Amino acid sequence: MLADPRLAAAQEVLGRSLVKAAVADAQQRVREGFADPGEAVEAALALLPATAGGLKSVVNATGVLVHTNLGRAPLSPAAVAAVTAASGYTDVEFDLADGRRARRGRTALAALAQAVPEAGAVHVVNNNAAALVLAVAVLAPGKEVLVSRGELVEIGDGFRLPELLESAGCRLREVGTTNRTALRDYVHACGPDTGFILKVHPSNYRIEGFTSEVSIQELATIGPPVVADIGSGLLRPEPLLPGEPDAAGALLQGAALVTASGDKLLGGPQAGLLLGDEDLVERLRRHPLARALRVDKLTLAALEATLRGSLPPVHRSLRTSVAELRERAERLARRLGGRAEAVATVARVGGGGAPGVELPSAGIAVDADLAARLRSCDPPVIGRVTGGRLVLDLRAVEPGQDEVIAAALERVCR
Ligand SMILES: *Cc1c(COP(=O)(O)O)cnc(C)c1O
């Protein structure tokens, strides 16, 4: 069977052992009478995995745009193409004009610098956590970092920013209270041992009521450098998310350094963006730890294409009108007859930013029992169970994937 041209072609991509395993499964099915001996090759082809990697592409119908469990931001078509182009040998650290070594990722860094001209210089590391570790290594080794008690964030999966910072070799000096922190709290705590003042955007919770916090602008008057962790990676203000800080704004307010993620609202690959004063960024780049945190050529390619190329899916999802979503939901419901009902829903940006922001959306509601069966479809469709029903929210679903949802539901509803 392995000599069959289609299975031989599959071996070129998937390798021999995955194809052999599919063939063995198909032969088992023939022996057990589930497949006709004449259809063994077809059965094996149907059993082949889509790729040699274990990760499956899924349909995100959760209504959460930046879903950490589903890989955060999906890449734009431009980023996907750039990753493919960069996957072989590339000029990532090579100048084609003079044939010498060149600065790694210079075109991606130039794209980021161009997107935020307010920054004196920029650098890119593995993720935002790595960006903060590097900031501590350079600005506050063995020193204190001042941070408001209202901004001691747990990112998710038990990872806490305060613990991350301390593990990088600084001491945290908490100031103020959970709900209120004043400028004088920072001023009193500030001294010769202060490495920097950290301003963290509470990207996955909100403190409401009797509250006050200190702006970057005010913090910048105290003296030590202000490092602003804006979290989500918006480079400029986003009118649809007025409460969400952006890199350009934080720099204009006086932050010496801004750190952010690449795979949240920026809509790109996992990366940690560092934007700030030229001298400081140069010190970050030159620190020995920077080498351990450096990004891969695929990340650089995807980041640059995210910045220069087509609109990232997260932004398209954010901008889609609710009328369009409603129309898609109604079309889906009509197609599925009595098995699905078009419903108004509320989508969210997700753990990646804009806590509390409700995005009006639309989707279809089906029997909650279908959740597990939809997860076992190819591709799996992931929804949200609420009020005893499974809701498939369309805001984060590519319009072309409505057909995939309909086909999956038709299969599992039989
Ligand atoms: C998400 C987030 C982080 C962690 O970013 P990673 O890129 O996942 O390392 C840190 N700080 C804030 C405020 C965040 O929102």
The ligand as an SDF file (V2000), in Angstrom:
LIG
                    3D

 15 15  0  0  0  0  0  0  0  0999 V2000
   -0.3820   39.3260   28.9000 C   0  0  0  0  0  0  0  0  0  0  0  0
    0.3620   40.2140   29.8120 C   0  0  0  0  0  0  0  0  0  0  0  0
    1.6710   39.9010   30.2080 C   0  0  0  0  0  0  0  0  0  0  0  0
    2.3560   38.6530   29.7400 C   0  0  0  0  0  0  0  0  0  0  0  0
    2.6430   38.7290   28.3930 O   0  0  0  0  0  0  0  0  0  0  0  0
    3.2500   37.4780   27.6060 P   0  0  0  0  0  0  0  0  0  0  0  0
    3.4980   38.0330   26.2250 O   0  0  0  0  0  0  0  0  0  0  0  0
    2.2360   36.4040   27.6450 O   0  0  0  0  0  0  0  0  0  0  0  0
    4.5050   37.0860   28.2870 O   0  0  0  0  0  0  0  0  0  0  0  0
    2.3310   40.7770   31.0430 C   0  0  0  0  0  0  0  0  0  0  0  0
    1.7340   41.8990   31.4770 N   0  0  0  0  0  0  0  0  0  0  0  0
    0.4840   42.2330   31.1170 C   0  0  0  0  0  0  0  0  0  0  0  0
   -0.1250   43.4840   31.6300 C   0  0  0  0  0  0  0  0  0  0  0  0
   -0.2500   41.3980   30.2760 C   0  0  0  0  0  0  0  0  0  0  0  0
   -1.4880   41.7310   29.9100 O   0  0  0  0  0  0  0  0  0  0  0  0
  1  2  1  0
  2  3  1  0
  2 14  2  0
  3  4  1  0
  3 10  2  0
  4  5  1  0
  5  6  1  0
  6  7  2  0
  6  8  1  0
  6  9  1  0
 10 11  1  0
 11 12  2  0
 12 13  1  0
 12 14  1  0
 14 15  1  0
M  END
$$$$
